Amino acid sequence: MKKLTLTVDDDVYEGLHSRVGAGRISRFVNDLVRPLVSEEALLQGYREMAADEAREREADDWCEGLIADVARDG
């Protein structure tokens, strides 16, 4: 484990202190940031998105719409 010093605005600190508690801010920030920077968390997120067939169909439709727009406006 590494120690990190962060500088935040006063209102951010007050919000963290009041909602999370003084002794739990580090854990809260760690848990919040981990999925954004952890390679395994990113890969797991991509796997979950790929497994969502409805979402994939929607993404394909959106991409096809972009291609049609470019072809029409090109």
All heavy atoms as a GROMACS GRO file, in nm:
protein
  580
    1MET      N    1   0.085  -0.117   0.000
    1MET     CA    2   0.000   0.000   0.000
    1MET      C    3   0.090   0.123   0.000
    1MET      O    4   0.193   0.126   0.066
    1MET     CB    5  -0.091  -0.001   0.122
    1MET     CG    6  -0.191   0.110   0.117
    1MET     SD    7  -0.318   0.106   0.246
    1MET     CE    8  -0.391  -0.053   0.221
    2LYS      N    9   0.049   0.225  -0.074
    2LYS     CA   10   0.123   0.350  -0.085
    2LYS      C   11   0.042   0.463  -0.023
    2LYS      O   12  -0.081   0.462  -0.027
    2LYS     CB   13   0.150   0.386  -0.232
    2LYS     CG   14   0.230   0.285  -0.306
    2LYS     CD   15   0.373   0.296  -0.268
    2LYS     CE   16   0.455   0.199  -0.352
    2LYS     NZ   17   0.594   0.204  -0.323
    3LYS      N   18   0.111   0.559   0.034
    3LYS     CA   19   0.047   0.678   0.087
    3LYS      C   20   0.049   0.785  -0.020
    3LYS      O   21   0.149   0.804  -0.089
    3LYS     CB   22   0.121   0.726   0.212
    3LYS     CG   23   0.053   0.844   0.277
    3LYS     CD   24   0.122   0.883   0.406
    3LYS     CE   25   0.049   1.000   0.467
    3LYS     NZ   26   0.105   1.037   0.597
    4LEU      N   27  -0.062   0.857  -0.035
    4LEU     CA   28  -0.078   0.960  -0.137
    4LEU      C   29  -0.142   1.080  -0.073
    4LEU      O   30  -0.241   1.068   0.000
    4LEU     CB   31  -0.166   0.906  -0.251
    4LEU     CG   32  -0.205   1.002  -0.361
    4LEU    CD1   33  -0.083   1.041  -0.443
    4LEU    CD2   34  -0.309   0.936  -0.451
    5THR      N   35  -0.088   1.197  -0.100
    5THR     CA   36  -0.147   1.320  -0.050
    5THR      C   37  -0.221   1.387  -0.164
    5THR      O   38  -0.164   1.409  -0.271
    5THR     CB   39  -0.038   1.415   0.004
    5THR    OG1   40   0.032   1.348   0.108
    5THR    CG2   41  -0.098   1.544   0.056
    6LEU      N   42  -0.348   1.416  -0.143
    6LEU     CA   43  -0.430   1.482  -0.244
    6LEU      C   44  -0.471   1.620  -0.195
    6LEU      O   45  -0.493   1.638  -0.075
    6LEU     CB   46  -0.557   1.402  -0.271
    6LEU     CG   47  -0.539   1.263  -0.329
    6LEU    CD1   48  -0.673   1.192  -0.335
    6LEU    CD2   49  -0.477   1.270  -0.466
    7THR      N   50  -0.487   1.712  -0.286
    7THR     CA   51  -0.539   1.843  -0.254
    7THR      C   52  -0.676   1.856  -0.319
    7THR      O   53  -0.689   1.832  -0.439
    7THR     CB   54  -0.445   1.953  -0.307
    7THR    OG1   55  -0.315   1.932  -0.252
    7THR    CG2   56  -0.495   2.091  -0.270
    8VAL      N   57  -0.776   1.888  -0.240
    8VAL     CA   58  -0.913   1.904  -0.292
    8VAL      C   59  -0.968   2.037  -0.243
    8VAL      O   60  -0.920   2.096  -0.146
    8VAL     CB   61  -1.005   1.788  -0.246
    8VAL    CG1   62  -0.957   1.655  -0.302
    8VAL    CG2   63  -1.015   1.782  -0.096
    9ASP      N   64  -1.070   2.084  -0.312
    9ASP     CA   65  -1.136   2.207  -0.271
    9ASP      C   66  -1.202   2.187  -0.134
    9ASP      O   67  -1.237   2.075  -0.097
    9ASP     CB   68  -1.244   2.247  -0.373
    9ASP     CG   69  -1.184   2.289  -0.507
    9ASP    OD1   70  -1.067   2.333  -0.510
    9ASP    OD2   71  -1.256   2.278  -0.608
   10ASP      N   72  -1.219   2.296  -0.064
   10ASP     CA   73  -1.278   2.291   0.070
   10ASP      C   74  -1.414   2.222   0.071
   10ASP      O   75  -1.442   2.140   0.157
   10ASP     CB   76  -1.291   2.431   0.129
   10ASP     CG   77  -1.158   2.494   0.165
   10ASP    OD1   78  -1.058   2.420   0.180
   10ASP    OD2   79  -1.152   2.619   0.176
   11ASP      N   80  -1.497   2.256  -0.028
   11ASP     CA   81  -1.632   2.198  -0.030
   11ASP      C   82  -1.628   2.047  -0.057
   11ASP      O   83  -1.710   1.972  -0.004
   11ASP     CB   84  -1.723   2.269  -0.130
   11ASP     CG   85  -1.673   2.263  -0.272
   11ASP    OD1   86  -1.550   2.264  -0.294
   11ASP    OD2   87  -1.758   2.258  -0.363
   12VAL      N   88  -1.531   2.002  -0.134
   12VAL     CA   89  -1.516   1.859  -0.160
   12VAL      C   90  -1.476   1.788  -0.031
   12VAL      O   91  -1.533   1.685   0.005
   12VAL     CB   92  -1.413   1.833  -0.272
   12VAL    CG1   93  -1.383   1.684  -0.285
   12VAL    CG2   94  -1.462   1.890  -0.404
   13TYR      N   95  -1.381   1.845   0.039
   13TYR     CA   96  -1.338   1.785   0.164
   13TYR      C   97  -1.453   1.781   0.264
   13TYR      O   98  -1.476   1.678   0.329
   13TYR     CB   99  -1.218   1.858   0.225
   13TYR     CG  100  -1.180   1.799   0.358
   13TYR    CD1  101  -1.108   1.681   0.362
   13TYR    CD2  102  -1.223   1.857   0.476
   13TYR    CE1  103  -1.075   1.622   0.484
   13TYR    CE2  104  -1.192   1.798   0.598
   13TYR     CZ  105  -1.118   1.682   0.602
   13TYR     OH  106  -1.089   1.624   0.722
   14GLU      N  107  -1.524   1.891   0.276
   14GLU     CA  108  -1.636   1.895   0.371
   14GLU      C  109  -1.742   1.791   0.335
   14GLU      O  110  -1.797   1.724   0.423
   14GLU     CB  111  -1.696   2.035   0.375
   14GLU     CG  112  -1.604   2.136   0.440
   14GLU     CD  113  -1.649   2.281   0.421
   14GLU    OE1  114  -1.764   2.303   0.380
   14GLU    OE2  115  -1.566   2.370   0.446
   15GLY      N  116  -1.769   1.775   0.206
   15GLY     CA  117  -1.865   1.674   0.163
   15GLY      C  118  -1.817   1.533   0.194
   15GLY      O  119  -1.895   1.450   0.242
   16LEU      N  120  -1.691   1.505   0.167
   16LEU     CA  121  -1.636   1.374   0.200
   16LEU      C  122  -1.641   1.350   0.350
   16LEU      O  123  -1.681   1.242   0.396
   16LEU     CB  124  -1.490   1.364   0.153
   16LEU     CG  125  -1.468   1.346   0.003
   16LEU    CD1  126  -1.322   1.370  -0.032
   16LEU    CD2  127  -1.514   1.209  -0.042
   17HIS      N  128  -1.601   1.448   0.426
   17HIS     CA  129  -1.597   1.434   0.571
   17HIS      C  130  -1.736   1.409   0.628
   17HIS      O  131  -1.755   1.321   0.713
   17HIS     CB  132  -1.535   1.560   0.633
   17HIS     CG  133  -1.503   1.546   0.776
   17HIS    ND1  134  -1.592   1.579   0.876
   17HIS    CD2  135  -1.390   1.502   0.838
   17HIS    CE1  136  -1.536   1.556   0.992
   17HIS    NE2  137  -1.413   1.509   0.972
   18SER      N  138  -1.835   1.481   0.576
   18SER     CA  139  -1.970   1.466   0.631
   18SER      C  140  -2.041   1.340   0.582
   18SER      O  141  -2.118   1.279   0.656
   18SER     CB  142  -2.055   1.590   0.600
   18SER     OG  143  -2.080   1.600   0.462
   19ARG      N  144  -2.016   1.299   0.459
   19ARG     CA  145  -2.088   1.184   0.404
   19ARG      C  146  -2.017   1.051   0.423
   19ARG      O  147  -2.081   0.948   0.438
   19ARG     CB  148  -2.114   1.206   0.256
   19ARG     CG  149  -2.210   1.320   0.234
   19ARG     CD  150  -2.272   1.318   0.097
   19ARG     NE  151  -2.371   1.423   0.090
   19ARG     CZ  152  -2.363   1.528   0.011
   19ARG    NH1  153  -2.260   1.540  -0.069
   19ARG    NH2  154  -2.457   1.619   0.012
   20VAL      N  155  -1.884   1.054   0.420
   20VAL     CA  156  -1.807   0.930   0.427
   20VAL      C  157  -1.749   0.909   0.567
   20VAL      O  158  -1.741   0.797   0.614
   20VAL     CB  159  -1.694   0.930   0.321
   20VAL    CG1  160  -1.611   0.805   0.329
   20VAL    CG2  161  -1.752   0.946   0.181
   21GLY      N  162  -1.708   1.016   0.629
   21GLY     CA  163  -1.647   1.009   0.761
   21GLY      C  164  -1.497   1.026   0.750
   21GLY      O  165  -1.434   0.978   0.657
   22ALA      N  166  -1.440   1.094   0.849
   22ALA     CA  167  -1.298   1.131   0.845
   22ALA      C  168  -1.207   1.009   0.833
   22ALA      O  169  -1.108   1.012   0.760
   22ALA     CB  170  -1.262   1.211   0.970
   23GLY      N  171  -1.238   0.901   0.898
   23GLY     CA  172  -1.151   0.785   0.896
   23GLY      C  173  -1.170   0.694   0.777
   23GLY      O  174  -1.102   0.592   0.766
   24ARG      N  175  -1.264   0.729   0.686
   24ARG     CA  176  -1.293   0.638   0.576
   24ARG      C  177  -1.276   0.701   0.438
   24ARG      O  178  -1.311   0.642   0.337
   24ARG     CB  179  -1.435   0.584   0.592
   24ARG     CG  180  -1.449   0.508   0.723
   24ARG     CD  181  -1.576   0.436   0.742
   24ARG     NE  182  -1.693   0.506   0.693
   24ARG     CZ  183  -1.816   0.480   0.731
   24ARG    NH1  184  -1.838   0.386   0.818
   24ARG    NH2  185  -1.918   0.545   0.682
   25ILE      N  186  -1.222   0.822   0.433
   25ILE     CA  187  -1.207   0.892   0.305
   25ILE      C  188  -1.111   0.818   0.212
   25ILE      O  189  -1.140   0.801   0.093
   25ILE     CB  190  -1.163   1.038   0.327
   25ILE    CG1  191  -1.276   1.117   0.395
   25ILE    CG2  192  -1.124   1.104   0.195
   25ILE    CD1  193  -1.239   1.257   0.437
   26SER      N  194  -0.997   0.772   0.264
   26SER     CA  195  -0.900   0.703   0.178
   26SER      C  196  -0.961   0.579   0.114
   26SER      O  197  -0.944   0.555  -0.006
   26SER     CB  198  -0.777   0.663   0.259
   26SER     OG  199  -0.704   0.777   0.295
   27ARG      N  200  -1.032   0.501   0.192
   27ARG     CA  201  -1.096   0.379   0.139
   27ARG      C  202  -1.200   0.414   0.033
   27ARG      O  203  -1.209   0.350  -0.071
   27ARG     CB  204  -1.160   0.302   0.256
   27ARG     CG  205  -1.245   0.185   0.217
   27ARG     CD  206  -1.156   0.066   0.183
   27ARG     NE  207  -1.235  -0.045   0.138
   27ARG     CZ  208  -1.247  -0.158   0.204
   27ARG    NH1  209  -1.186  -0.175   0.319
   27ARG    NH2  210  -1.318  -0.256   0.155
   28PHE      N  211  -1.278   0.518   0.060
   28PHE     CA  212  -1.381   0.562  -0.034
   28PHE      C  213  -1.319   0.603  -0.168
   28PHE      O  214  -1.363   0.559  -0.274
   28PHE     CB  215  -1.460   0.678   0.027
   28PHE     CG  216  -1.562   0.737  -0.065
   28PHE    CD1  217  -1.685   0.674  -0.082
   28PHE    CD2  218  -1.536   0.853  -0.135
   28PHE    CE1  219  -1.781   0.728  -0.167
   28PHE    CE2  220  -1.631   0.908  -0.221
   28PHE     CZ  221  -1.754   0.845  -0.237
   29VAL      N  222  -1.215   0.686  -0.163
   29VAL     CA  223  -1.149   0.732  -0.285
   29VAL      C  224  -1.086   0.613  -0.358
   29VAL      O  225  -1.096   0.601  -0.480
   29VAL     CB  226  -1.045   0.842  -0.253
   29VAL    CG1  227  -0.961   0.875  -0.375
   29VAL    CG2  228  -1.115   0.967  -0.202
   30ASN      N  229  -1.020   0.525  -0.285
   30ASN     CA  230  -0.958   0.407  -0.345
   30ASN      C  231  -1.062   0.322  -0.419
   30ASN      O  232  -1.041   0.282  -0.534
   30ASN     CB  233  -0.890   0.325  -0.236
   30ASN     CG  234  -0.805   0.214  -0.292
   30ASN    OD1  235  -0.701   0.241  -0.350
   30ASN    ND2  236  -0.849   0.092  -0.274
   31ASP      N  237  -1.174   0.295  -0.354
   31ASP     CA  238  -1.279   0.213  -0.415
   31ASP      C  239  -1.343   0.282  -0.534
   31ASP      O  240  -1.383   0.217  -0.631
   31ASP     CB  241  -1.385   0.177  -0.312
   31ASP     CG  242  -1.334   0.081  -0.205
   31ASP    OD1  243  -1.224   0.024  -0.223
   31ASP    OD2  244  -1.403   0.065  -0.102
   32LEU      N  245  -1.353   0.413  -0.528
   32LEU     CA  246  -1.413   0.491  -0.637
   32LEU      C  247  -1.322   0.494  -0.760
   32LEU      O  248  -1.369   0.480  -0.873
   32LEU     CB  249  -1.440   0.633  -0.588
   32LEU     CG  250  -1.513   0.727  -0.683
   32LEU    CD1  251  -1.656   0.678  -0.705
   32LEU    CD2  252  -1.515   0.867  -0.626
   33VAL      N  253  -1.193   0.507  -0.738
   33VAL     CA  254  -1.098   0.523  -0.849
   33VAL      C  255  -1.055   0.390  -0.910
   33VAL      O  256  -1.027   0.381  -1.030
   33VAL     CB  257  -0.975   0.604  -0.801
   33VAL    CG1  258  -0.866   0.608  -0.906
   33VAL    CG2  259  -1.017   0.744  -0.763
   34ARG      N  260  -1.051   0.285  -0.831
   34ARG     CA  261  -1.000   0.155  -0.877
   34ARG      C  262  -1.057   0.111  -1.012
   34ARG      O  263  -0.981   0.074  -1.102
   34ARG     CB  264  -1.025   0.046  -0.773
   34ARG     CG  265  -0.972  -0.091  -0.817
   34ARG     CD  266  -1.006  -0.199  -0.716
   34ARG     NE  267  -0.963  -0.165  -0.583
   34ARG     CZ  268  -0.843  -0.195  -0.533
   34ARG    NH1  269  -0.757  -0.261  -0.604
   34ARG    NH2  270  -0.812  -0.159  -0.410
   35PRO      N  271  -1.189   0.115  -1.034
   35PRO     CA  272  -1.240   0.068  -1.164
   35PRO      C  273  -1.195   0.154  -1.282
   35PRO      O  274  -1.198   0.109  -1.396
   35PRO     CB  275  -1.392   0.076  -1.149
   35PRO     CG  276  -1.418   0.093  -1.005
   35PRO     CD  277  -1.295   0.148  -0.942
   36LEU      N  278  -1.152   0.275  -1.255
   36LEU     CA  279  -1.110   0.364  -1.363
   36LEU      C  280  -0.964   0.344  -1.403
   36LEU      O  281  -0.924   0.385  -1.512
   36LEU     CB  282  -1.131   0.510  -1.322
   36LEU     CG  283  -1.274   0.546  -1.284
   36LEU    CD1  284  -1.280   0.687  -1.231
   36LEU    CD2  285  -1.366   0.528  -1.404
   37VAL      N  286  -0.885   0.281  -1.316
   37VAL     CA  287  -0.742   0.269  -1.344
   37VAL      C  288  -0.690   0.126  -1.341
   37VAL      O  289  -0.580   0.099  -1.387
   37VAL     CB  290  -0.658   0.356  -1.247
   37VAL    CG1  291  -0.693   0.502  -1.263
   37VAL    CG2  292  -0.677   0.312  -1.104
   38SER      N  293  -0.766   0.035  -1.288
   38SER     CA  294  -0.723  -0.104  -1.277
   38SER      C  295  -0.745  -0.175  -1.410
   38SER      O  296  -0.856  -0.180  -1.462
   38SER     CB  297  -0.803  -0.176  -1.167
   38SER     OG  298  -0.787  -0.315  -1.177
   39GLU      N  299  -0.638  -0.233  -1.463
   39GLU     CA  300  -0.647  -0.305  -1.591
   39GLU      C  301  -0.751  -0.417  -1.584
   39GLU      O  302  -0.832  -0.434  -1.674
   39GLU     CB  303  -0.509  -0.362  -1.627
   39GLU     CG  304  -0.502  -0.424  -1.764
   39GLU     CD  305  -0.499  -0.321  -1.875
   39GLU    OE1  306  -0.460  -0.206  -1.851
   39GLU    OE2  307  -0.537  -0.358  -1.987
   40GLU      N  308  -0.750  -0.492  -1.476
   40GLU     CA  309  -0.845  -0.603  -1.463
   40GLU      C  310  -0.988  -0.552  -1.454
   40GLU      O  311  -1.080  -0.610  -1.512
   40GLU     CB  312  -0.812  -0.690  -1.341
   40GLU     CG  313  -0.904  -0.810  -1.326
   40GLU     CD  314  -0.913  -0.900  -1.450
   40GLU    OE1  315  -0.812  -0.918  -1.519
   40GLU    OE2  316  -1.024  -0.950  -1.478
   41ALA      N  317  -1.009  -0.442  -1.383
   41ALA     CA  318  -1.144  -0.386  -1.372
   41ALA      C  319  -1.192  -0.338  -1.508
   41ALA      O  320  -1.309  -0.356  -1.544
   41ALA     CB  321  -1.146  -0.271  -1.270
   42LEU      N  322  -1.104  -0.276  -1.586
   42LEU     CA  323  -1.142  -0.232  -1.720
   42LEU      C  324  -1.176  -0.350  -1.810
   42LEU      O  325  -1.277  -0.349  -1.881
   42LEU     CB  326  -1.028  -0.151  -1.783
   42LEU     CG  327  -1.003  -0.013  -1.725
   42LEU    CD1  328  -0.874   0.046  -1.783
   42LEU    CD2  329  -1.120   0.078  -1.752
   43LEU      N  330  -1.093  -0.455  -1.805
   43LEU     CA  331  -1.120  -0.574  -1.886
   43LEU      C  332  -1.252  -0.639  -1.847
   43LEU      O  333  -1.330  -0.681  -1.933
   43LEU     CB  334  -1.005  -0.674  -1.872
   43LEU     CG  335  -0.873  -0.632  -1.936
   43LEU    CD1  336  -0.763  -0.732  -1.901
   43LEU    CD2  337  -0.887  -0.618  -2.086
   44GLN      N  338  -1.279  -0.648  -1.718
   44GLN     CA  339  -1.405  -0.705  -1.671
   44GLN      C  340  -1.523  -0.622  -1.720
   44GLN      O  341  -1.624  -0.676  -1.763
   44GLN     CB  342  -1.407  -0.716  -1.518
   44GLN     CG  343  -1.533  -0.776  -1.463
   44GLN     CD  344  -1.558  -0.918  -1.511
   44GLN    OE1  345  -1.465  -0.994  -1.537
   44GLN    NE2  346  -1.684  -0.955  -1.525
   45GLY      N  347  -1.509  -0.491  -1.716
   45GLY     CA  348  -1.615  -0.404  -1.766
   45GLY      C  349  -1.641  -0.425  -1.915
   45GLY      O  350  -1.755  -0.430  -1.959
   46TYR      N  351  -1.533  -0.437  -1.992
   46TYR     CA  352  -1.548  -0.462  -2.136
   46TYR      C  353  -1.615  -0.598  -2.161
   46TYR      O  354  -1.699  -0.610  -2.249
   46TYR     CB  355  -1.412  -0.458  -2.206
   46TYR     CG  356  -1.351  -0.320  -2.213
   46TYR    CD1  357  -1.215  -0.303  -2.197
   46TYR    CD2  358  -1.429  -0.207  -2.236
   46TYR    CE1  359  -1.157  -0.177  -2.202
   46TYR    CE2  360  -1.372  -0.080  -2.241
   46TYR     CZ  361  -1.237  -0.066  -2.225
   46TYR     OH  362  -1.181   0.057  -2.231
   47ARG      N  363  -1.577  -0.701  -2.082
   47ARG     CA  364  -1.639  -0.832  -2.098
   47ARG      C  365  -1.789  -0.824  -2.068
   47ARG      O  366  -1.871  -0.883  -2.140
   47ARG     CB  367  -1.572  -0.933  -2.006
   47ARG     CG  368  -1.436  -0.980  -2.053
   47ARG     CD  369  -1.384  -1.100  -1.975
   47ARG     NE  370  -1.343  -1.064  -1.840
   47ARG     CZ  371  -1.220  -1.029  -1.806
   47ARG    NH1  372  -1.124  -1.025  -1.895
   47ARG    NH2  373  -1.191  -1.000  -1.680
   48GLU      N  374  -1.825  -0.752  -1.963
   48GLU     CA  375  -1.966  -0.739  -1.927
   48GLU      C  376  -2.044  -0.664  -2.035
   48GLU      O  377  -2.156  -0.702  -2.069
   48GLU     CB  378  -1.979  -0.669  -1.792
   48GLU     CG  379  -1.933  -0.755  -1.676
   48GLU     CD  380  -1.926  -0.677  -1.546
   48GLU    OE1  381  -1.967  -0.559  -1.541
   48GLU    OE2  382  -1.876  -0.736  -1.446
   49MET      N  383  -1.983  -0.559  -2.090
   49MET     CA  384  -2.051  -0.485  -2.197
   49MET      C  385  -2.070  -0.573  -2.321
   49MET      O  386  -2.176  -0.572  -2.383
   49MET     CB  387  -1.973  -0.359  -2.234
   49MET     CG  388  -1.985  -0.249  -2.133
   49MET     SD  389  -1.918  -0.090  -2.188
   49MET     CE  390  -1.749  -0.129  -2.221
   50ALA      N  391  -1.968  -0.649  -2.357
   50ALA     CA  392  -1.976  -0.736  -2.476
   50ALA      C  393  -2.080  -0.845  -2.458
   50ALA      O  394  -2.142  -0.888  -2.554
   50ALA     CB  395  -1.840  -0.796  -2.505
   51ALA      N  396  -2.101  -0.888  -2.334
   51ALA     CA  397  -2.199  -0.993  -2.307
   51ALA      C  398  -2.342  -0.941  -2.309
   51ALA      O  399  -2.436  -1.020  -2.319
   51ALA     CB  400  -2.170  -1.059  -2.172
   52ASP      N  401  -2.360  -0.811  -2.305
   52ASP     CA  402  -2.493  -0.750  -2.304
   52ASP      C  403  -2.540  -0.737  -2.450
   52ASP      O  404  -2.508  -0.642  -2.520
   52ASP     CB  405  -2.486  -0.613  -2.237
   52ASP     CG  406  -2.620  -0.545  -2.225
   52ASP    OD1  407  -2.716  -0.584  -2.294
   52ASP    OD2  408  -2.628  -0.449  -2.145
   53GLU      N  409  -2.616  -0.835  -2.495
   53GLU     CA  410  -2.656  -0.840  -2.636
   53GLU      C  411  -2.741  -0.722  -2.679
   53GLU      O  412  -2.725  -0.670  -2.790
   53GLU     CB  413  -2.728  -0.972  -2.664
   53GLU     CG  414  -2.637  -1.092  -2.650
   53GLU     CD  415  -2.710  -1.224  -2.673
   53GLU    OE1  416  -2.827  -1.222  -2.715
   53GLU    OE2  417  -2.648  -1.328  -2.647
   54ALA      N  418  -2.830  -0.676  -2.594
   54ALA     CA  419  -2.914  -0.561  -2.628
   54ALA      C  420  -2.828  -0.437  -2.647
   54ALA      O  421  -2.848  -0.359  -2.741
   54ALA     CB  422  -3.020  -0.539  -2.521
   55ARG      N  423  -2.733  -0.418  -2.559
   55ARG     CA  424  -2.644  -0.303  -2.569
   55ARG      C  425  -2.560  -0.310  -2.696
   55ARG      O  426  -2.538  -0.211  -2.764
   55ARG     CB  427  -2.552  -0.298  -2.446
   55ARG     CG  428  -2.466  -0.174  -2.444
   55ARG     CD  429  -2.345  -0.194  -2.350
   55ARG     NE  430  -2.245  -0.098  -2.380
   55ARG     CZ  431  -2.160  -0.102  -2.483
   55ARG    NH1  432  -2.166  -0.200  -2.568
   55ARG    NH2  433  -2.072  -0.008  -2.503
   56GLU      N  434  -2.512  -0.429  -2.729
   56GLU     CA  435  -2.432  -0.447  -2.849
   56GLU      C  436  -2.514  -0.417  -2.975
   56GLU      O  437  -2.464  -0.354  -3.068
   56GLU     CB  438  -2.374  -0.588  -2.855
   56GLU     CG  439  -2.261  -0.612  -2.758
   56GLU     CD  440  -2.140  -0.524  -2.786
   56GLU    OE1  441  -2.090  -0.524  -2.899
   56GLU    OE2  442  -2.097  -0.453  -2.692
   57ARG      N  443  -2.640  -0.462  -2.977
   57ARG     CA  444  -2.727  -0.430  -3.092
   57ARG      C  445  -2.747  -0.280  -3.104
   57ARG      O  446  -2.742  -0.224  -3.214
   57ARG     CB  447  -2.862  -0.499  -3.078
   57ARG     CG  448  -2.864  -0.643  -3.123
   57ARG     CD  449  -3.005  -0.699  -3.135
   57ARG     NE  450  -3.081  -0.689  -3.012
   57ARG     CZ  451  -3.074  -0.776  -2.910
   57ARG    NH1  452  -2.994  -0.880  -2.920
   57ARG    NH2  453  -3.147  -0.760  -2.803
   58GLU      N  454  -2.769  -0.214  -2.991
   58GLU     CA  455  -2.788  -0.069  -2.991
   58GLU      C  456  -2.661   0.001  -3.041
   58GLU      O  457  -2.669   0.095  -3.121
   58GLU     CB  458  -2.822  -0.022  -2.850
   58GLU     CG  459  -2.857   0.124  -2.841
   58GLU     CD  460  -2.899   0.164  -2.701
   58GLU    OE1  461  -2.980   0.093  -2.639
   58GLU    OE2  462  -2.848   0.268  -2.654
   59ALA      N  463  -2.545  -0.046  -2.998
   59ALA     CA  464  -2.418   0.013  -3.043
   59ALA      C  465  -2.400  -0.009  -3.193
   59ALA      O  466  -2.356   0.083  -3.264
   59ALA     CB  467  -2.302  -0.046  -2.964
   60ASP      N  468  -2.433  -0.128  -3.242
   60ASP     CA  469  -2.422  -0.155  -3.385
   60ASP      C  470  -2.515  -0.064  -3.466
   60ASP      O  471  -2.476  -0.009  -3.569
   60ASP     CB  472  -2.455  -0.301  -3.416
   60ASP     CG  473  -2.343  -0.396  -3.376
   60ASP    OD1  474  -2.230  -0.350  -3.356
   60ASP    OD2  475  -2.371  -0.517  -3.366
   61ASP      N  476  -2.638  -0.048  -3.419
   61ASP     CA  477  -2.734   0.040  -3.486
   61ASP      C  478  -2.681   0.184  -3.490
   61ASP      O  479  -2.693   0.253  -3.592
   61ASP     CB  480  -2.870   0.037  -3.417
   61ASP     CG  481  -2.942  -0.096  -3.434
   61ASP    OD1  482  -2.900  -0.175  -3.521
   61ASP    OD2  483  -3.038  -0.120  -3.358
   62TRP      N  484  -2.624   0.228  -3.380
   62TRP     CA  485  -2.571   0.363  -3.372
   62TRP      C  486  -2.457   0.381  -3.472
   62TRP      O  487  -2.452   0.481  -3.545
   62TRP     CB  488  -2.523   0.390  -3.230
   62TRP     CG  489  -2.475   0.530  -3.206
   62TRP    CD1  490  -2.552   0.641  -3.188
   62TRP    CD2  491  -2.339   0.572  -3.200
   62TRP    NE1  492  -2.470   0.750  -3.169
   62TRP    CE2  493  -2.339   0.710  -3.176
   62TRP    CE3  494  -2.217   0.505  -3.210
   62TRP    CZ2  495  -2.222   0.784  -3.163
   62TRP    CZ3  496  -2.100   0.580  -3.198
   62TRP    CH2  497  -2.104   0.718  -3.175
   63CYS      N  498  -2.365   0.282  -3.479
   63CYS     CA  499  -2.254   0.289  -3.574
   63CYS      C  500  -2.303   0.289  -3.717
   63CYS      O  501  -2.253   0.364  -3.801
   63CYS     CB  502  -2.158   0.172  -3.552
   63CYS     SG  503  -2.062   0.185  -3.400
   64GLU      N  504  -2.401   0.205  -3.747
   64GLU     CA  505  -2.458   0.201  -3.882
   64GLU      C  506  -2.520   0.335  -3.918
   64GLU      O  507  -2.511   0.380  -4.032
   64GLU     CB  508  -2.560   0.088  -3.894
   64GLU     CG  509  -2.501  -0.050  -3.887
   64GLU     CD  510  -2.406  -0.080  -4.001
   64GLU    OE1  511  -2.429  -0.034  -4.115
   64GLU    OE2  512  -2.306  -0.150  -3.976
   65GLY      N  513  -2.584   0.399  -3.820
   65GLY     CA  514  -2.643   0.530  -3.843
   65GLY      C  515  -2.536   0.634  -3.876
   65GLY      O  516  -2.555   0.720  -3.962
   66LEU      N  517  -2.423   0.627  -3.809
   66LEU     CA  518  -2.314   0.719  -3.838
   66LEU      C  519  -2.261   0.699  -3.980
   66LEU      O  520  -2.235   0.794  -4.053
   66LEU     CB  521  -2.198   0.700  -3.740
   66LEU     CG  522  -2.219   0.751  -3.599
   66LEU    CD1  523  -2.097   0.720  -3.513
   66LEU    CD2  524  -2.243   0.901  -3.598
   67ILE      N  525  -2.246   0.572  -4.019
   67ILE     CA  526  -2.198   0.540  -4.153
   67ILE      C  527  -2.295   0.595  -4.258
   67ILE      O  528  -2.256   0.654  -4.357
   67ILE     CB  529  -2.174   0.389  -4.169
   67ILE    CG1  530  -2.058   0.347  -4.079
   67ILE    CG2  531  -2.151   0.352  -4.315
   67ILE    CD1  532  -2.042   0.197  -4.067
   68ALA      N  533  -2.423   0.577  -4.231
   68ALA     CA  534  -2.526   0.629  -4.325
   68ALA      C  535  -2.520   0.781  -4.333
   68ALA      O  536  -2.533   0.838  -4.442
   68ALA     CB  537  -2.664   0.583  -4.281
   69ASP      N  538  -2.499   0.847  -4.219
   69ASP     CA  539  -2.489   0.993  -4.220
   69ASP      C  540  -2.369   1.040  -4.302
   69ASP      O  541  -2.380   1.135  -4.381
   69ASP     CB  542  -2.474   1.047  -4.077
   69ASP     CG  543  -2.602   1.038  -3.996
   69ASP    OD1  544  -2.709   1.012  -4.056
   69ASP    OD2  545  -2.594   1.056  -3.872
   70VAL      N  546  -2.257   0.973  -4.288
   70VAL     CA  547  -2.135   1.011  -4.363
   70VAL      C  548  -2.157   0.987  -4.511
   70VAL      O  549  -2.121   1.070  -4.595
   70VAL     CB  550  -2.013   0.932  -4.311
   70VAL    CG1  551  -1.894   0.949  -4.403
   70VAL    CG2  552  -1.978   0.977  -4.170
   71ALA      N  553  -2.218   0.874  -4.546
   71ALA     CA  554  -2.244   0.843  -4.686
   71ALA      C  555  -2.338   0.946  -4.748
   71ALA      O  556  -2.318   0.988  -4.862
   71ALA     CB  557  -2.303   0.702  -4.699
   72ARG      N  558  -2.439   0.988  -4.672
   72ARG     CA  559  -2.536   1.084  -4.722
   72ARG      C  560  -2.473   1.223  -4.736
   72ARG      O  561  -2.496   1.293  -4.833
   72ARG     CB  562  -2.657   1.089  -4.627
   72ARG     CG  563  -2.767   1.181  -4.678
   72ARG     CD  564  -2.879   1.202  -4.576
   72ARG     NE  565  -2.825   1.279  -4.464
   72ARG     CZ  566  -2.832   1.240  -4.337
   72ARG    NH1  567  -2.890   1.128  -4.305
   72ARG    NH2  568  -2.781   1.313  -4.240
   73ASP      N  569  -2.393   1.262  -4.635
   73ASP     CA  570  -2.336   1.398  -4.634
   73ASP      C  571  -2.205   1.406  -4.710
   73ASP      O  572  -2.157   1.516  -4.735
   73ASP     CB  573  -2.313   1.442  -4.489
   73ASP     CG  574  -2.444   1.454  -4.412
   73ASP    OD1  575  -2.551   1.466  -4.476
   73ASP    OD2  576  -2.440   1.455  -4.287
   74GLY      N  577  -2.143   1.291  -4.738
   74GLY     CA  578  -2.010   1.285  -4.800
   74GLY      C  579  -2.008   1.341  -4.935
   74GLY      O  580  -1.933   1.403  -4.993
   0.00000   0.00000   0.00000
